[in-house]
Amino acid sequence: MSEILNKKTKMEYRRFGKTEKQISVITLGGMRFKNVWDEPRDKIPKETFKQGIKTVKLALDAGINNIETAWAYVKSETLYGKVLNEELNIPRTSYHLMTKGNPTTASEMRKMVENQLSDLQTDYIDFYGWHGINNEEIFQESCKTGGPVEELLRLKEEGVIKHVGFSTHAPVETIIKSLGTGLFEFVNLHYYYFHQRNIAAVKFAREKDLGVFIISPNEKGGHLFNAPQKVKNATLPLTPIQWNARFCLQTPAVHTLTFGITEESHFKEMRGIFPTAWSELEQKTKNKLDSFINDDEFASYQGYDIQNDPSRINIPAVLRFRKLWKCYDMKDFGKYRYNMFQEKGHWLPGHFATDKNISNIDLSKVPDNIPLKKMLAETHKELYKPEIKMIKKDSTKD
């Protein structure tokens, strides 16, 4: 391992927006433990429990003070409850607890929170996020008068929840609209080098003094734990994971990010991101990565203005996967994500770019020089792999 990878430095902390909480820039997430997605949620296998104990101890020793989970992560809340309270007996005031849920009614919201308090073995939750304001319809339903977000705010008044936020996979316009309601104190969203579209939402959150939590920068950020050699070479002497973390944290608007930590080796790599100050080295890496964009392939065009197209193809997402494949050799990641499109879901919505669906595209927003139909067709041909659709459906919910 490189000297940078092994460098031992202290955890850094940032003020989590108007919550005023000092939060570690790395959060311990709860969705990637062994068997965590398997029902029943209250039965924890020995190997999962053992992994949870070791990981939580290492995280606390490393200075991590924010622990994140969700009702949708099945066993995760129960695991944390048992590890933190029954096994390690960690003082509740020594860490922040973040969880999420997405019932659609106030009564269901309250009932879920009560169940989560029981599973987590706590009498309050520091940060509660409504899980998945992923489109305009969900935004309207969750934030309506008498709805579930209003009930979370009522629970805040009662002291059961300290701060209310939301997580999102929505188009940036919907994220900004949600941030502007005044209902929330923090947001969990996607933003990293290989997916920079949400920078406008990140900046708007800073204007509103909201906490910003970056979701899954290593996994959804391009499977950086298995990055292609082209990317690895570009980020040396840092690993792709380390460089991307510094990229995310270069802006003061970003306060914390998950790291997919489940093994001791993950902590060793994590230490290599400190100190997080952006330097000439990191900028040179960014310049190198930027140079890989080949406009002969129209890679700079990502179709962000083409939303809700009648073809129902998620054109911006497909073009993003195409760009990563063409410019960064990230074809395997493209296959993984492309085959997770949900025709009826909202975590990664979109129809496949079949010839039939492509024929229904409204070309009025497409520049004349952009061969969009050809670009989508070749992406579908290269990335569509039906066997990959066996991936567990809930793996998009982070």
Buried (B, 14 or more C-beta within 10 A) or exposed (E): EEEBBEEEEEBBBBBBBBBEBEBBBBBBBBBBBBBBBEEEBEEBBEEBBEBBBBBBBBBBEBBBBBBBBBBBBBBBBBBBBBBBBEEEEBEEEEBBBBBBBBBEEBEBBBEBBEBBBEBBBBEBBBBBBBBBBBBBEBBEBBBEEEBBBBBBBBBBEEEBBBBBBBBBBBBBEBBBBBBEEEBBBBBBBBBBBBBEBBEEBBEBBBEBEBBBBBBBBBBBBBBBBEBBEEBBEBBBEBBBBBBBBBBBBBBEBBBBBBBBBBBEEBBBBBBBBBEBEEEEBBEEBBEBBEEBEEEEBBBEBBBBEBBEBEBBBBBBBBBBBBBBBBBBBBBBBBBBBBBBBBEEBBBBBBBBBBEEBBEEBEEEEBEEEBEBBEBBBBBBEBBBEEEBEEEEEEBBBB
